[in-house]
C-alpha cells in the first residue's frame, strides 16, 4: 500500500514537472541530469525527479567497428532501395554451417534448391517484380555514376512515391527509374548532369527529361536551378589543373551568375568555359577539347561561353 502511494506521488510530481518545467517542490528551474547516477535532480533542493532509467543499448561493449559487427545480434537496417525494405531472409552462398564447417554434397544441392525457391517467393506479384527491377536499375546506375548511398535511398523513395500515385502507367520502368535518380542527385546537391545520367541509362535523354519534368510536377518537387559552380571541383580534379585555376573559375562563375549570364545555358558547359577562361587568366594552358570532353559538351560551346564570361567580367587573357 505504501509503495503504491509513493509511486502515485512520484507520477504526479513528474507530471507537474513536465507541464511546468519547474521543480515540483521548490518551483525553480534548476533541474540537472546526473549521468553517473542516471538521475534527474533539482540542483537547488536536491529532489530526485527520475531515477533508474531504461538503457536501450546493448549489454556488451565494443571498442572498434570489427568488434561491434561481431557482437551485434541484429540484421541490417531498413532500406528503401530494396523492394522488401531488406526484411527477407537471405540464405548464404558459402555452404557452411553455424560453426564455419563445410557441408556435404547432399546439403549443397538442398541449399541450392532452397535458394532458388527463396528468390522466387520474394516477389509475390507483378507489382513487386517490377519494383524489384526498378530498384535494381537505380542501384546499377548509382554504382556506375559513383554517387553516395543517400542518393540511392532518395531515388528509391521518389520511385515509390511515383508508383503509389500511379505515375508509371504508360511509361517505361527504366525511364522513371532514371528520372528518379536524376531528381535525387539534384535534390541531394550531387553535381551530375543529364548527359552523365543518360550515359549510364537504358533510355534516351529526351525521354528522361520529359519523365523528369512530369514526375517533379506531379510530386510537387521544387528544385533550384543547378549552379554551375557545383561542377567546377570535379572537372578541375579530372583535368588535374592547379588550385588557383579552380578558385578563379569559381570567382568567374559567381560574378557572371550575379549578372544573370548563366540563364538559359547548360550548367556543365558554363562551368567548363569558366575553367578554360580561368586557365587563360592564370597562364595555365588547358586544351579546349580536354575541357569539352570532361564536361561532355562541345568545343564550340566552350569557346562561345568563355568569351562571353571574359567580356562580362571585363578581363582579357595575358598575351
C-alpha atoms as one frame of an Amber mdcrd trajectory, in Angstrom:
protein
   0.000   0.000   0.000   2.794   2.386   0.972   4.695   1.575  -2.235   1.679
   2.384  -4.410   1.238   5.712  -2.646   4.894   6.586  -3.243   4.661   5.636
  -6.917   1.467   7.663  -7.305   3.104  10.698  -5.700   6.147  10.307  -7.920
   3.955  10.113 -11.021   2.133  13.299 -10.014   5.476  15.009  -9.371   6.809
  14.018 -12.794   3.576  15.156 -14.419   3.797  18.604 -12.841   7.468  18.876
 -13.782   6.711  18.022 -17.436   3.879  20.560 -17.597   5.711  23.490 -15.981
   9.392  22.632 -16.460   9.956  23.528 -12.796  10.831  21.523  -9.729   7.532
  20.473  -8.088   8.996  21.030  -4.607  10.806  24.382  -4.726   9.398  25.537
  -8.102  12.768  26.509  -9.561  14.198  25.689 -12.988  17.472  24.272 -11.649
  16.835  20.680 -12.809  20.014  18.927 -13.951  20.883  15.448 -15.241  23.420
  13.334 -13.365  24.878  10.895 -15.949  26.816   8.899 -13.333  23.734   8.011
 -11.317  21.250   8.202 -14.168  19.069  10.657 -12.257  17.401  13.989 -12.849
  17.844  16.103  -9.737  16.849  19.575  -8.640  20.118  21.379  -8.019  18.511
  23.735  -5.523  16.597  21.460  -3.123  18.069  18.053  -4.075  14.768  16.418
  -5.051  15.275  13.361  -7.272  12.747  13.615 -10.102  13.585  10.472 -12.106
  15.907   7.548 -11.485  16.770   4.085 -12.776  16.263   4.901 -16.485  15.947
   2.092 -19.024  19.109   1.541 -21.053  18.094   0.598 -24.580  21.675  -0.068
 -25.683  23.406  -3.457 -25.878  24.644  -5.171 -22.743  28.037  -5.756 -24.385
  30.816  -3.273 -25.107  32.738  -2.875 -28.342  35.877  -0.805 -28.836  36.141
  -0.870 -32.628  33.980  -1.454 -35.719  35.051  -5.099 -36.070  34.031  -5.975
 -32.506  30.747  -4.138 -32.995  29.934  -6.212 -36.092  30.928  -9.470 -34.431
  28.903  -8.870 -31.252  25.849  -7.359 -32.899  22.857  -9.678 -32.974  20.644
  -7.682 -35.310  20.369  -7.537 -39.089  20.920  -4.710 -41.495  18.817  -1.539
 -41.091  15.685  -0.967 -43.142  16.348   0.428 -46.590  14.105   1.856 -49.276
  16.444   0.650 -52.018  15.131  -2.939 -51.767  11.594  -3.862 -52.744  11.009
  -5.640 -49.398  12.960  -2.977 -47.443  15.540  -5.612 -46.515  13.240  -7.664
 -44.282  13.555 -11.013 -46.067  15.798 -13.884 -45.100  18.889 -14.485 -47.187
  20.463 -17.945 -47.499  24.237 -17.612 -47.587  26.109 -18.899 -50.662  29.172
 -20.116 -48.764  27.595 -23.535 -47.921  28.902 -23.565 -44.356  27.160 -24.308
 -41.082  26.999 -22.110 -37.982  30.448 -23.266 -36.893  32.002 -22.437 -40.273
  32.408 -26.061 -41.336  31.798 -27.076 -44.941  28.636 -29.078 -45.622  28.244
 -32.325 -47.524  27.431 -32.564 -51.240  23.834 -33.572 -50.495  23.394 -30.495
 -48.330  24.861 -28.330 -51.118  22.134 -29.448 -53.506  19.425 -28.963 -50.918
  20.592 -25.444 -50.100  20.754 -24.585 -53.802  17.119 -25.599 -54.258  16.158
 -23.590 -51.168  17.904 -20.502 -52.555  16.080 -20.829 -55.876  12.687 -21.054
 -54.208  13.539 -18.313 -51.768  14.304 -15.958 -54.675  11.059 -16.952 -56.372
   8.820 -16.284 -53.372  10.422 -12.930 -52.506   8.142 -11.277 -55.059   4.539
 -12.360 -54.748   3.040 -10.405 -57.673   3.916  -8.469 -60.826   3.977  -5.137
 -58.967   6.702  -6.313 -56.621   8.672  -7.816 -59.515   8.556  -4.501 -61.376
   9.569  -2.615 -58.217  12.455  -5.018 -57.686  13.636  -4.482 -61.270  13.351
  -0.690 -60.989  15.314  -0.550 -57.732  17.986  -2.819 -59.201  18.277  -0.396
 -62.144  18.732   2.503 -59.707  21.393   0.521 -57.852  23.231  -0.215 -61.128
  23.218   3.419 -62.228  24.276   4.665 -58.780  27.260   2.332 -58.909  28.167
   3.468 -62.432  27.915   7.166 -61.533  29.754   6.788 -58.233  27.240   8.778
 -56.188  26.837   8.224 -52.413  24.292   5.919 -50.773  21.866   8.686 -49.617
  21.213   9.476 -53.289  20.159   5.854 -53.878  17.803   5.984 -50.893  16.270
   9.274 -52.064  15.836   7.965 -55.622  14.138   4.827 -54.273  11.729   6.920
 -52.209  10.881   9.088 -55.231  10.223   5.994 -57.367   7.988   4.504 -54.655
   6.012   7.760 -54.475   5.586   7.752 -58.250   4.432   4.132 -58.078   1.901
   4.880 -55.314   0.410   7.743 -57.332   0.249   5.577 -60.470   2.675   7.765
 -62.437   4.383   4.745 -64.001   1.441   3.833 -66.218   2.252   4.463 -69.873
   5.960   4.997 -69.189   8.926   2.676 -69.144  10.289   1.459 -65.822  13.822
   2.390 -66.885  12.742   5.930 -67.779  11.026   6.561 -64.448  13.901   4.984
 -62.500  16.466   7.149 -64.299  14.352  10.274 -63.783  14.054   9.466 -60.072
  17.831   9.145 -59.846  18.427  12.429 -61.669  15.909  14.135 -59.348  17.640
  12.641 -56.306  21.039  13.891 -57.493  19.725  17.413 -57.801  17.838  17.191
 -54.515  20.924  15.984 -52.608  23.203  18.556 -54.254  25.297  15.973 -56.129
  26.507  17.502 -59.418  25.550  15.058 -62.146  24.376  16.409 -65.483  21.557
  14.969 -67.540  24.103  13.816 -70.100  26.042  11.871 -67.459  22.895  10.188
 -66.168  21.860   9.358 -69.731  25.227   7.716 -70.406  24.501   5.003 -67.795
  20.783   4.668 -68.556  18.962   2.344 -70.958  16.717   5.129 -72.333  17.472
   8.245 -74.346  17.909  11.751 -72.969  14.646  13.085 -74.379  12.556  10.514
 -72.512  14.485  11.115 -69.286  13.950  14.864 -69.463  10.272  14.512 -70.278
   9.664  11.996 -67.494  11.691  14.048 -65.014   9.583  17.153 -65.597   6.363
  15.135 -65.303   7.344  13.434 -62.041   8.693  16.615 -60.460   5.453  18.402
 -61.304   3.133  15.620 -60.079   5.064  15.037 -56.836   5.478  18.787 -56.182
   9.261  18.548 -56.087  10.567  22.097 -56.307  14.269  22.212 -57.142  16.518
  25.220 -57.516  18.313  25.624 -60.855  21.654  23.835 -60.940  24.537  26.142
 -60.002  27.445  25.735 -62.461  29.983  26.111 -59.638  28.972  22.666 -58.312
  30.701  21.062 -61.301  33.966  23.012 -61.017  35.777  20.929 -58.330  35.090
  17.625 -60.086  36.005  18.929 -63.543  39.210  20.509 -62.217  40.129  17.275
 -60.480  39.668  15.281 -63.686  41.668  17.853 -65.666  44.384  17.920 -62.970
  44.690  21.709 -63.014  46.155  23.977 -60.374  44.123  25.041 -57.352  44.411
  28.672 -58.421  42.537  27.844 -61.625  39.709  26.262 -59.653  39.458  29.274
 -57.349  39.497  31.684 -60.302  36.848  29.655 -62.154  34.522  29.833 -59.147
  35.085  33.596 -58.965  34.197  33.927 -62.652  31.024  31.875 -62.212  29.940
  33.835 -59.121  30.425  37.164 -60.859  28.751  36.165 -64.126  25.800  34.397
 -62.467  25.132  37.532 -60.430  24.777  39.287 -63.773  22.365  36.578 -64.980
  24.681  35.431 -67.757  24.048  31.735 -66.978  20.306  31.963 -67.568  19.176
  29.522 -70.236  22.625  27.957 -70.625  23.858  24.473 -69.811  25.490  24.484
 -66.352  28.147  21.981 -67.392  29.099  23.990 -70.470  29.127  27.184 -68.393
  31.412  25.567 -65.791  33.731  24.187 -68.471  34.032  27.618 -70.092  34.827
  29.211 -66.717  37.634  26.685 -66.152  39.096  27.391 -69.581  38.847  31.150
 -69.014  40.457  30.785 -65.585  43.302  28.844 -67.167  43.929  31.698 -69.609
  43.916  34.280 -66.802  46.224  32.140 -64.628  48.648  31.417 -67.505  47.909
  27.697 -67.489  47.298  26.010 -70.828  44.183  23.816 -70.839  43.108  22.448
 -74.232  39.548  23.313 -75.189  38.991  19.756 -76.375  40.002  18.326 -72.976
  37.683  20.708 -71.126  34.807  19.944 -73.503  35.271  16.179 -73.228  35.380
  16.352 -69.425  32.138  18.319 -69.304  30.566  16.217 -72.082  29.914  19.307
 -74.196  31.243  20.700 -77.471  34.289  22.826 -78.187  32.035  25.450 -79.788
  30.077  25.797 -76.555  33.244  26.255 -74.515  34.601  28.819 -76.997  31.418
  30.894 -77.074  30.803  30.791 -73.313  34.306  31.708 -72.196  34.335  34.776
 -74.466  31.009  35.915 -73.003  32.346  35.425 -69.496  35.550  37.379 -70.095
  33.558  40.226 -71.619  31.172  40.217 -68.643  33.990  40.489 -66.088  35.877
  42.919 -68.370  39.139  40.970 -68.422  41.437  39.807 -71.165  43.884  36.921
 -71.011  47.583  37.703 -70.953  49.208  37.590 -74.364
